């Protein structure tokens, strides 16, 4: 709370000079408004004299100035936020691309070296490294293209009747080796096996996969990840609960923002671009659903989304 009242801290947050900082500008413009109101009052008193007209005039000037202050400050805040996101985008993308590119270059140098002849086992191992790193780069590019398509409005969704349970069963099989390697118990709990929604199956699966992947990734070894599907009123809920690192309270309002990654996630040094949950939110909202989460730091998180139930027939 105190940080929001500190212009210097705000400037550091956005990475801009103090004269471009929204909070500092708000204070300066506020002082200008007070001075303008005082001048208006004294001019009105000496020139007009009527207390009612003076009061109305001062109130009008004050209201107009406050509205103007709000618009100007908001505009600068949006500009500062965009500048911050651009900087984060460059940092994240360069970091995410640099690591796999370095691995690929190192592997290719080794495989093409005339000084060392790799064994057959080494060739297979290094080919797998090339494959994994090329997939990482492909995933990053796909996510960036998806965000661009969503923001441009060129993002058609093909809706069909979908069973979230069927998709969840596929994900259980897909993530089983990962969960076993991480010593995590992965469970699927379905309250009603007849639940069907109207959605784009490919994109809904991507959202569900993102939830499960994050839950396993950020859960301590030996933990549990519970996948729940249930009905509440006229909606079908998909919920993933973990007992992992959780999200600090001060960061929770940013969790669906582009390129945002929690400090706890960074501490675990997990890979990610901060685009998965942003894309998930946009997809669910375009499908007419809602998305949200609850979290306690160092105790775990529960991410969920819901879509309108589709009656059979």
Kinemage of the C-alpha trace (Angstrom):
@kinemage 1
@onewidth
@group {chain A} dominant
@subgroup {mainchain}
@vectorlist {calphas} color= white
{ca unk a 1} P 0.000 0.000 0.000
{ca unk a 2} L 2.790 2.406 0.951
{ca unk a 3} L 4.618 1.600 -2.302
{ca unk a 4} L 1.648 2.866 -4.322
{ca unk a 5} L 2.013 6.264 -2.593
{ca unk a 6} L 5.740 6.444 -3.284
{ca unk a 7} L 6.452 8.048 -6.705
{ca unk a 8} L 10.104 6.961 -6.651
{ca unk a 9} L 9.163 3.294 -6.151
{ca unk a 10} L 6.619 3.602 -8.955
{ca unk a 11} L 9.257 5.044 -11.312
{ca unk a 12} L 11.584 2.126 -10.545
{ca unk a 13} L 8.748 -0.318 -11.176
{ca unk a 14} L 8.055 1.062 -14.658
{ca unk a 15} L 11.704 1.836 -15.436
{ca unk a 16} L 10.971 5.422 -16.495
{ca unk a 17} L 12.241 8.859 -15.473
{ca unk a 18} L 10.407 10.721 -12.721
{ca unk a 19} L 8.819 13.148 -15.229
{ca unk a 20} L 7.249 10.195 -17.060
{ca unk a 21} L 6.091 8.470 -13.886
{ca unk a 22} L 2.257 8.364 -13.520
{ca unk a 23} L 2.210 8.732 -9.708
{ca unk a 24} L 4.624 11.681 -9.747
{ca unk a 25} L 2.625 13.385 -12.498
{ca unk a 26} L -0.552 12.798 -10.494
{ca unk a 27} L 0.967 14.654 -7.520
{ca unk a 28} L 2.222 17.538 -9.690
{ca unk a 29} L -1.076 17.932 -11.536
{ca unk a 30} L -2.898 17.708 -8.199
{ca unk a 31} L -0.910 20.652 -6.889
{ca unk a 32} L -1.658 22.598 -10.086
{ca unk a 33} L -5.376 21.869 -9.614
{ca unk a 34} L -5.312 23.142 -6.021
{ca unk a 35} L -3.565 26.336 -7.116
{ca unk a 36} L -6.062 26.763 -10.002
{ca unk a 37} L -9.016 26.309 -7.645
{ca unk a 38} L -7.617 28.861 -5.168
{ca unk a 39} L -6.962 31.412 -7.934
{ca unk a 40} L -10.431 30.800 -9.398
{ca unk a 41} L -11.993 31.301 -5.969
{ca unk a 42} L -10.314 34.656 -5.314
{ca unk a 43} L -10.968 35.929 -8.850
{ca unk a 44} L -14.616 34.914 -8.579
{ca unk a 45} L -15.006 36.531 -5.143
{ca unk a 46} L -13.575 39.868 -6.313
{ca unk a 47} L -15.226 39.884 -9.772
{ca unk a 48} L -18.601 38.212 -9.120
{ca unk a 49} L -19.317 38.372 -5.422
{ca unk a 50} L -22.360 36.057 -5.418
{ca unk a 51} L -21.458 33.115 -3.078
{ca unk a 52} L -23.638 30.619 -4.980
{ca unk a 53} L -22.105 31.424 -8.370
{ca unk a 54} L -18.623 31.432 -6.829
{ca unk a 55} L -19.201 27.985 -5.315
{ca unk a 56} L -20.552 26.571 -8.575
{ca unk a 57} L -17.664 28.045 -10.543
{ca unk a 58} L -15.041 26.648 -8.144
{ca unk a 59} L -16.723 23.222 -8.114
{ca unk a 60} L -16.896 23.183 -11.918
{ca unk a 61} L -13.210 24.078 -12.280
{ca unk a 62} L -12.303 21.477 -9.647
{ca unk a 63} L -14.355 18.698 -11.282
{ca unk a 64} L -13.031 19.463 -14.755
{ca unk a 65} L -9.442 19.575 -13.485
{ca unk a 66} L -9.797 16.279 -11.615
{ca unk a 67} L -11.275 14.570 -14.685
{ca unk a 68} L -8.451 15.931 -16.834
{ca unk a 69} L -5.901 14.797 -14.235
{ca unk a 70} L -7.365 11.275 -14.244
{ca unk a 71} L -7.278 11.037 -18.051
{ca unk a 72} L -3.708 12.324 -18.334
{ca unk a 73} L -2.398 10.125 -15.510
{ca unk a 74} L -4.163 7.056 -16.909
{ca unk a 75} L -2.672 7.679 -20.338
{ca unk a 76} L 0.839 7.981 -18.931
{ca unk a 77} L 0.294 4.864 -16.804
{ca unk a 78} L -0.750 2.848 -19.872
{ca unk a 79} L 2.284 4.140 -21.771
{ca unk a 80} L 4.567 3.244 -18.848
{ca unk a 81} L 2.986 -0.229 -18.612
{ca unk a 82} L 3.467 -0.798 -22.339
{ca unk a 83} L 7.094 0.308 -22.044
{ca unk a 84} L 7.600 -2.093 -19.141
{ca unk a 85} L 5.978 -4.987 -21.012
{ca unk a 86} L 8.133 -4.319 -24.076
{ca unk a 87} L 11.260 -4.459 -21.929
{ca unk a 88} L 10.075 -7.668 -20.275
{ca unk a 89} L 9.176 -9.111 -23.674
{ca unk a 90} L 12.681 -8.457 -25.036
{ca unk a 91} L 14.290 -9.868 -21.887
{ca unk a 92} L 12.146 -13.011 -21.752
{ca unk a 93} L 12.216 -13.803 -25.453
{ca unk a 94} L 15.969 -13.213 -25.726
{ca unk a 95} L 16.565 -15.409 -22.663
{ca unk a 96} L 14.189 -18.140 -23.812
{ca unk a 97} L 15.720 -18.221 -27.300
{ca unk a 98} L 19.334 -17.848 -26.206
{ca unk a 99} L 19.388 -21.009 -24.062
{ca unk a 100} L 18.106 -23.459 -26.710
{ca unk a 101} L 20.163 -21.769 -29.446
{ca unk a 102} L 23.302 -22.153 -27.339
{ca unk a 103} L 22.507 -25.824 -26.740
{ca unk a 104} L 21.840 -26.409 -30.435
{ca unk a 105} L 25.070 -24.667 -31.506
{ca unk a 106} L 27.119 -26.586 -28.936
{ca unk a 107} L 25.603 -29.899 -30.019
{ca unk a 108} L 26.127 -29.207 -33.708
{ca unk a 109} L 29.725 -28.177 -33.061
{ca unk a 110} L 30.314 -31.431 -31.234
{ca unk a 111} L 28.638 -33.603 -33.875
{ca unk a 112} L 30.494 -31.918 -36.759
{ca unk a 113} L 33.859 -31.783 -35.013
{ca unk a 114} L 36.644 -33.615 -36.828
{ca unk a 115} L 38.642 -34.030 -33.621
{ca unk a 116} L 36.027 -36.148 -31.844
{ca unk a 117} L 33.991 -38.968 -33.316
{ca unk a 118} L 30.856 -39.505 -31.188
{ca unk a 119} L 29.723 -43.046 -30.460
{ca unk a 120} L 26.305 -44.237 -31.607
{ca unk a 121} L 24.898 -43.735 -28.098
{ca unk a 122} L 26.295 -40.192 -27.971
{ca unk a 123} L 24.791 -39.412 -31.367
{ca unk a 124} L 21.356 -40.523 -30.158
{ca unk a 125} L 21.763 -38.465 -26.983
{ca unk a 126} L 22.773 -35.312 -28.841
{ca unk a 127} L 20.024 -35.772 -31.421
{ca unk a 128} L 17.552 -35.817 -28.542
{ca unk a 129} L 19.066 -32.566 -27.226
{ca unk a 130} L 18.582 -30.984 -30.659
{ca unk a 131} L 14.981 -32.179 -30.778
{ca unk a 132} L 14.114 -30.911 -27.282
{ca unk a 133} L 15.636 -27.484 -27.866
{ca unk a 134} L 13.997 -27.052 -31.258
{ca unk a 135} L 10.647 -27.939 -29.606
{ca unk a 136} L 11.258 -25.301 -26.921
{ca unk a 137} L 11.844 -22.663 -29.573
{ca unk a 138} L 8.802 -23.832 -31.510
{ca unk a 139} L 6.592 -23.594 -28.385
{ca unk a 140} L 7.755 -20.036 -27.720
{ca unk a 141} L 7.084 -18.956 -31.297
{ca unk a 142} L 3.656 -20.664 -31.268
{ca unk a 143} L 2.701 -18.831 -28.058
{ca unk a 144} L 3.806 -15.482 -29.442
{ca unk a 145} L 1.811 -16.063 -32.631
{ca unk a 146} L -1.249 -17.103 -30.608
{ca unk a 147} L -1.080 -13.908 -28.524
{ca unk a 148} L -0.718 -11.819 -31.704
{ca unk a 149} L -3.744 -13.527 -33.301
{ca unk a 150} L -5.870 -13.055 -30.177
{ca unk a 151} L -5.016 -9.350 -29.935
{ca unk a 152} L -5.647 -8.769 -33.642
{ca unk a 153} L -9.058 -10.481 -33.436
{ca unk a 154} L -8.020 -13.107 -35.988
{ca unk a 155} L -8.708 -16.026 -33.685
{ca unk a 156} L -11.630 -18.188 -34.861
{ca unk a 157} L -12.903 -20.913 -32.551
{ca unk a 158} L -14.616 -24.057 -33.858
{ca unk a 159} L -17.151 -25.147 -31.249
{ca unk a 160} L -18.240 -28.753 -30.793
{ca unk a 161} L -19.646 -30.829 -27.966
{ca unk a 162} L -16.717 -31.687 -25.724
{ca unk a 163} L -16.286 -33.976 -22.721
{ca unk a 164} L -13.747 -32.427 -20.366
{ca unk a 165} L -13.375 -35.836 -18.723
{ca unk a 166} L -12.190 -37.411 -22.000
{ca unk a 167} L -9.548 -34.711 -22.423
{ca unk a 168} L -8.513 -35.053 -18.771
{ca unk a 169} L -8.033 -38.822 -19.201
{ca unk a 170} L -5.687 -38.141 -22.137
{ca unk a 171} L -3.724 -35.661 -20.025
{ca unk a 172} L -3.411 -38.159 -17.167
{ca unk a 173} L -1.763 -40.616 -19.572
{ca unk a 174} L 0.433 -37.897 -21.091
{ca unk a 175} L 1.670 -36.539 -17.750
{ca unk a 176} L 2.008 -39.872 -15.940
{ca unk a 177} L 5.758 -40.291 -16.656
{ca unk a 178} L 6.379 -36.647 -15.660
{ca unk a 179} L 4.412 -36.985 -12.390
{ca unk a 180} L 6.134 -40.282 -11.491
{ca unk a 181} L 9.568 -38.758 -12.155
{ca unk a 182} L 8.601 -35.811 -9.921
{ca unk a 183} L 7.243 -38.164 -7.217
{ca unk a 184} L 3.815 -36.535 -7.486
{ca unk a 185} L 0.486 -38.317 -7.160
{ca unk a 186} L -1.812 -37.295 -10.031
{ca unk a 187} L -5.544 -37.877 -9.434
{ca unk a 188} L -8.707 -37.334 -11.486
{ca unk a 189} L -11.993 -36.814 -9.624
{ca unk a 190} L -15.175 -36.615 -11.721
{ca unk a 191} L -18.515 -35.968 -10.029
{ca unk a 192} L -20.700 -36.543 -13.121
{ca unk a 193} L -19.527 -38.559 -16.135
{ca unk a 194} L -22.223 -37.147 -18.448
{ca unk a 195} L -21.045 -33.524 -18.407
{ca unk a 196} L -20.576 -31.934 -21.849
{ca unk a 197} L -19.672 -28.369 -22.906
{ca unk a 198} L -19.740 -26.542 -26.240
{ca unk a 199} L -16.163 -25.502 -26.971
{ca unk a 200} L -13.184 -25.763 -29.295
{ca unk a 201} L -11.584 -29.071 -28.190
{ca unk a 202} L -8.044 -28.184 -29.306
{ca unk a 203} L -7.889 -24.904 -27.422
{ca unk a 204} L -9.694 -26.204 -24.330
{ca unk a 205} L -7.193 -29.055 -24.189
{ca unk a 206} L -4.362 -26.506 -24.340
{ca unk a 207} L -5.823 -24.632 -21.353
{ca unk a 208} L -6.284 -27.857 -19.362
{ca unk a 209} L -2.763 -29.001 -20.241
{ca unk a 210} L -1.347 -25.665 -19.091
{ca unk a 211} L -3.067 -26.012 -15.705
{ca unk a 212} L -1.829 -29.580 -15.156
{ca unk a 213} L 1.699 -28.846 -16.378
{ca unk a 214} L 2.020 -25.829 -14.048
{ca unk a 215} L 0.623 -27.778 -11.086
{ca unk a 216} L 3.202 -30.562 -11.463
{ca unk a 217} L 6.017 -28.133 -12.257
{ca unk a 218} L 5.470 -26.012 -9.148
{ca unk a 219} L 4.634 -28.801 -6.681
{ca unk a 220} L 7.214 -30.014 -4.198
{ca unk a 221} L 8.420 -33.593 -4.643
{ca unk a 222} L 6.063 -36.043 -2.983
{ca unk a 223} L 3.024 -33.800 -3.336
{ca unk a 224} L -0.395 -34.282 -4.900
{ca unk a 225} L -2.134 -32.782 -7.911
{ca unk a 226} L -5.903 -33.226 -8.008
{ca unk a 227} L -7.904 -32.698 -11.204
{ca unk a 228} L -11.601 -32.157 -10.526
{ca unk a 229} L -14.549 -31.951 -12.936
{ca unk a 230} L -17.960 -31.096 -11.522
{ca unk a 231} L -21.172 -29.226 -12.199
{ca unk a 232} L -22.276 -26.081 -10.412
{ca unk a 233} L -25.646 -24.652 -11.459
{ca unk a 234} L -25.500 -24.334 -15.288
{ca unk a 235} L -21.725 -24.566 -15.675
{ca unk a 236} L -19.109 -27.320 -15.856
{ca unk a 237} L -16.008 -26.637 -13.759
{ca unk a 238} L -12.499 -27.892 -14.441
{ca unk a 239} L -10.216 -27.436 -11.444
{ca unk a 240} L -6.571 -28.319 -10.782
{ca unk a 241} L -5.389 -28.242 -7.175
{ca unk a 242} L -1.778 -28.579 -6.036
{ca unk a 243} L 0.203 -28.212 -2.816
{ca unk a 244} L 3.131 -26.439 -4.431
{ca unk a 245} L 4.962 -23.146 -3.982
{ca unk a 246} L 1.875 -20.949 -4.306
{ca unk a 247} L 1.749 -17.317 -5.418
{ca unk a 248} L 2.678 -14.338 -3.180
{ca unk a 249} L -0.395 -12.160 -2.414
{ca unk a 250} L 1.196 -9.021 -3.923
{ca unk a 251} L 1.631 -10.825 -7.273
{ca unk a 252} L -1.771 -12.479 -7.582
{ca unk a 253} L -3.405 -9.577 -9.446
{ca unk a 254} L -0.788 -9.957 -12.218
{ca unk a 255} L -1.050 -13.710 -12.734
{ca unk a 256} L -2.924 -13.524 -16.069
{ca unk a 257} L -0.826 -10.666 -17.477
{ca unk a 258} L 1.422 -11.233 -20.494
{ca unk a 259} L 4.998 -12.273 -19.694
{ca unk a 260} L 4.387 -12.287 -15.943
{ca unk a 261} L 6.115 -14.986 -13.897
{ca unk a 262} L 5.803 -15.286 -10.126
{ca unk a 263} L 8.879 -14.813 -7.957
{ca unk a 264} L 8.314 -18.309 -6.552
{ca unk a 265} L 8.366 -19.726 -10.074
{ca unk a 266} L 11.629 -17.939 -10.809
{ca unk a 267} L 13.150 -19.266 -7.575
{ca unk a 268} L 12.481 -22.813 -8.759
{ca unk a 269} L 14.236 -21.894 -12.044
{ca unk a 270} L 11.467 -23.443 -14.112
{ca unk a 271} L 11.174 -22.713 -17.800
{ca unk a 272} L 8.376 -20.499 -19.036
{ca unk a 273} L 7.481 -17.331 -20.901
{ca unk a 274} L 4.580 -16.067 -18.815
{ca unk a 275} L 2.214 -16.446 -21.793
{ca unk a 276} L 0.398 -19.689 -20.964
{ca unk a 277} L -2.085 -18.347 -18.414
{ca unk a 278} L -2.643 -15.160 -20.431
{ca unk a 279} L -3.593 -17.270 -23.466
{ca unk a 280} L -5.750 -19.542 -21.278
{ca unk a 281} L -7.737 -16.566 -19.962
{ca unk a 282} L -8.363 -15.168 -23.441
{ca unk a 283} L -9.488 -18.565 -24.787
{ca unk a 284} L -11.922 -19.265 -21.945
{ca unk a 285} L -13.413 -15.774 -22.158
{ca unk a 286} L -13.880 -16.127 -25.935
{ca unk a 287} L -15.732 -19.393 -25.281
{ca unk a 288} L -18.131 -17.588 -22.940
{ca unk a 289} L -16.646 -19.000 -19.744
{ca unk a 290} L -14.863 -17.731 -16.650
{ca unk a 291} L -11.405 -18.418 -15.275
{ca unk a 292} L -9.793 -17.838 -11.884
{ca unk a 293} L -7.627 -19.168 -9.099
{ca unk a 294} L -6.952 -19.140 -5.380
{ca unk a 295} L -3.514 -19.490 -3.860
{ca unk a 296} L -1.574 -19.405 -0.598
{ca unk a 297} L 2.160 -18.860 -0.695
{ca unk a 298} L 4.136 -22.054 0.088
{ca unk a 299} L 0.877 -24.020 0.488
{ca unk a 300} L -0.436 -24.424 -3.039
{ca unk a 301} L -2.793 -23.133 -5.708
{ca unk a 302} L -6.096 -24.054 -7.305
{ca unk a 303} L -6.707 -22.935 -10.896
{ca unk a 304} L -10.134 -23.343 -12.454
{ca unk a 305} L -12.298 -22.453 -15.397
{ca unk a 306} L -15.944 -23.034 -16.133
{ca unk a 307} L -17.977 -23.244 -19.325
{ca unk a 308} L -21.745 -23.338 -19.851
{ca unk a 309} L -23.113 -26.872 -19.716
{ca unk a 310} L -24.323 -28.327 -23.024
{ca unk a 311} L -27.429 -30.480 -22.807
{ca unk a 312} L -27.316 -33.700 -24.774
{ca unk a 313} L -29.657 -34.035 -27.702
